[in-house]
Amino acid sequence: MHRNKLFATLAITSAAMLGLTACGGGNGDAGAGSTKVLKVAFNQNASHPQAVAITELSDKLKEATDGAYELELFPDEQLGSQAETLELVQSGAVDMAIVAGPLMEAFNPDFSVLNLPYVYDSPEHQMSVLNEPDITGELFDSLEDSESISVIGAYHGGVRNVYTTGGPVEKPADLAGQKIRIISSDTNVAMIQMMGGVGTPMPQGDVYTAIQSGVLNGAENNELIFADLAHAEIAPHYSYTQHLMIPDYLVANPMVLEAFSEEERETLDSLFAESVDSELASFDEKVAEAKTKAEEAGATFHEADVEAFRKAVEPLHKDKVNNDVTKAIFEKIDAAR
């Protein structure tokens, strides 16, 4: 690890630890029989379907474990950006975090197979494969020993589309020269380039100012983010390219999960699976509400030539599905259509 990255990590860890202490401590070390409160970092607001799912999961976990465990959600990037909270999970300063799939590619490039454009036919198809151990189990487990990251499972993160300041994006040529914010990963950079634009990695919290100032011409995300972060005010043209359905992972430090008894871990996994279903069921309703909110802020929703964008990114599939692991996963995803 380079010296500057080490110092940055230590600074983030210290700040997070101070914040957690102010909120009542980390894992509830108040003596035998006390509830262990596990801190969960999240970069969206408390009304997001994933936030609601985690809150419901916490209530059920506390009841099912007779008060042994509960989860405390820290929304709105209170503990840092997703990349920062991943480092905090690795160091043990934060127990759990919800992070976007592309960030996992930095730890194991094979995660890119789950983040490819147009790899899923629908949210239901996506969720039928992401939490299937026979498909993703070995990939998820690959980070435990080497990176101190345990992947509990994946949530649906919406269907991502392009939104811009200057006009609708109906075909790849409309993106020419436009700087579009993406989640940092080589896959996303290549994807936007093939779609016609310039992929610009940036933390979510910096996007509004970057678009407002002209540093960015737009971004790509689902309708919830578009409306809730007020991006509709400054990049009002939302175009349905439907290019991506990336998973959002609930990850934990392995030592946190090792403290669970076998029965408690089975309970956590079972309740998480229930929360995945409830989160997916609520997403459509939230999307409808977000579209109304965005339109009231001045946004216009446009259709796009999805097939043109799908064809443009086809080479990315060949590039990323390039070894036995990714080929096996890709074939199983394809078979589950």
N, C-alpha and C positions, 0 to 999 in steps of 0.2 A: 504494500500500500504506500502510495506516495505521501510525503510529509504533509502537503497541504490538505490532502483528503483525510489523513489521520486527524489533523487539527480540527477540520470541519466536523468530522464525526464526533470527536470528543466534545466540541462545543454544543452540537445538537443534543447529544446524550445528556450533558449537564443541564441544559435548559429544560429538556423533557423531564428529567428527574426532579428538578425543582417544581415544575408544574404538577407532577403527579403527587409530590409530597404535599403541596398546597391543597390538592384535592382529596387527601386522605390516605396516601400511600399507594404502594404497588399491589401486592398480592394478599393484603389483609392479614398480616402476621400478628393477630391480636390474641393468639393462644388457641388451644385445642377447642374444636367445636365452632370456631368463628367462621364467617363467610369469607371466602377468598374472592376478592373483587378483581377481575381481570380487565385491564384497560384495553379498549379497542379503538385504534386510530382510524378516522374516516375523513375523506376530503370533501364530501358533499354535505348538504344540510340535513337536519333531523327528520324532515318529512319525506326524504328519498326512500323508495321502496326497500333498498338494502338496509337503511337505518331502521326502518320499521321492523324489518325481518330480524335484525340483531336484537332489538328491544324485546320482541316477542320471544326470541330464542332464549334471552337472558331470564325472562320470567319463568319459562318452562324448565330451564336448566336448574334454576334455584329450587323450584318445587320438586323436581325429580330427584335431586341430590340431597333433599332434606336440608337445604340451606348451605350446602358446602361450597357452591360456586354461583357466582353471577357475573354478568358482563356489564361494564360501564363504557358507553359510547362517547367518544370525543369527536364530534362532527366539525365541519367547516375548517379543516386543516389546523385545528388547535394545537396539534402535536407536530405539525410540519407537513410538507408536501409528501406525496406518496413515496417518492424515492427516499426521502429523509426518514420516513417512518419504517420503511423496509430495513434500513440500517439500524434503527432503534430496536426493531424486533430481533435482528441478528445479535445485537449486543446484550439483549435482555432488559433494556430500559423500558420497553413497551411490550406488553404481553402478546397482543394481536393487532392486525391491521387489515384493512380491505384495500387491495392494490390492483391496478389494471394489469391485464395479461402481458402486454408488451414489455413491461419492466422486468419480467422474469427471464426474458431472453438474455439479459446481461449476465445471468448466473448459469444458464444452460440454453444455448442457442436452439436446442430441439423444441423449446416451448413455442417457437415461431409457427409450428404447424397448426397450433390452436388459434393463432391470431391472423391467419391468412384472409384476404378479402374474398368474399363470396364462397367461403368454405361451408357455410351452413345455409340450409334452405329456409329455416324459420327459427324463431326462439325455442320452439319445442324440440326441434331437431338438435339444436345446440345443447340444450340441457339434458337431452337423452344420452349424450355421449360424454360430456365433460366430467361428470361425477361417476362414471362407470369404471370401476377398478380395473377391469380387463382391458380397457382402452388407455386410460391415463394414469393408472396406479403407479407403475414403475417410473414414469416421468415425474410425477409429483414427489415420489420418495427420493428422487435423485438429489434433492437439495438439502436433505436433513443433515447428513454427516459433513458434507463439503461446505455448506453455506449457512448452517444453523437456521434453516427455514423449513417449517413443516406446513404443507398445504392441506388445510382441513377440507377445502372443497371450493367450488366455483358457483358464483351467482351470474345470472343474466345481466348484462350491462347496457341493454338497449341496442337499437339499430342505429348505426352512426351514418350521418349524412353531412354534406358540405354546406356551410353558410358563409356568405361573403358580403362585402360592403358595396360593391359596384354594380351588381346585377346577378341574375340567376346563372347557375352553372348547369346547363342542359346537356352538354357534350364535352369530351376531353379538351377540345380546342378552347373552350371558355375558361379553362384554368391556366392557360399559358401565362407564365411569368408571375402568377399569384402566389404569395407566401401564405401557406396554410399551417396553422398550429397543429402539431401532432404530439402524441405521447412518444417519448424517446425510445426508439428501437430502429435497427437497421431495416427491419421489415416495413415499418411505417414510412420511413424516408423513401425507400424504393417504390412503395405503393403510390404515394402522392406524385412522385416523378412520372411513373407510368400513366397515371391519371391525367397528367398534363401540367401539374403545378410544382411548387417548391415546398417540400416538407420542412417545417421549422419546429424542432422540439422545444418545448417550453412548459414549465410548471403551470398547472391550471390557474393558480392564483394571480399569475402575471398576464393572463390573456386579455382581459378587458382593456387594460391600459395600453397594451401593445396594439390592439386593433384600433382603439380610439386615437392613438398617436400616429397611426399609419405604418408602424413597424411590421404589422401583419395585415394581410388583406382579408383574412377570415380564419376559420377553424373548421374542424369536423368533430361532430359529437351527436348525441341523441337530443331529442326535443326537451327533455327535462333540464339538462345543463343549459341549453340554449335559452330557455325561459328563466330558470331560477337564478342564473348568474348574470341576467340582464344583457346577455350578448345580443338579444333581439333588438335592443335599442341602437346598437352601433354597427351591426352586420345583419341587416334585416332580410336578406335574401337567403332563404333556407331551401336547398335543392335536394330532392330525394334521390341521391345517388345509390343509397342502400348498400354501400360498399363494404361495411364491416360490422361484425358482431363479435367484439372481443369479450372474453370472460373477465370478471372481477373476482379475485381470489381472496378468501379469508385465510390468512396465514398466521402462524404463531411461532414463537420460539420453542424448539423441541423440548426444552426443560420444563416449560409450562405444561405441556401435554404429558410428559413423563410423570408428573406429580399426580395425575388422575389415576384412580384405580381402574382395573380392566372394565368393571361394570360402569364406572363413571364415563370412561372414554366411549364405550358403546352407546351410552345415553346421549353424549354430546353428538356423536356422528348421526344417530337416529334423528335427533331434534334438528340438527343442521339440515338434513335431507328434507324434513318437513318445511323448514324455513325457505329452502330453495323453491319449493312448489308454491308457497304463499307469495314469495317475492315475484315470481314470474306471473302469477295470476293478477297481481295488483298493477303490473307495469302498464298494461294497455289503458287502464283508467287514468293513471298518472300522465300518460302521454297526451290523452285527450284534454286534460286540464291544462297541461303545459302549452299545447297549441293555442288554446283560447287566450291564455295569459300572454303569449308571445304576439298574437295578432293584435291584442289590445295595446301592446307596446309599439306597434307599427310594422310587425313582420309580415312577410308574404311567403307562402309555401308554394314551391314550384315542382313540377314533375321533371324528371331527367331521363335520358336515354340509358337505362340501366345496362342493357346489353352491350352498348358501346364501351362503357366503363369496365364491364366484366371481361370483355375481349382484350381490353388494353392491359389488364393486370394478369392475364393468363401466364405470361413468362415467369411471374413471381412464384407461382406454384411449383414450376419445374426447378426453380433455383433453390427453394427452401426445403422441398421434399427430396432430400439428397442423401439419405443414409437409411440403414435398416430400421432404426427407431422411428423416424418421421414417416417413412413409407408405410410401416405397419399401422401407425396411428391414422394416417390419412386414408388408408384403405378401409379401416373400420368406420371412420366417420362417413365415408362415401357409402358404405354398405348399409348404414343406418338411415339413409334418406327416406 
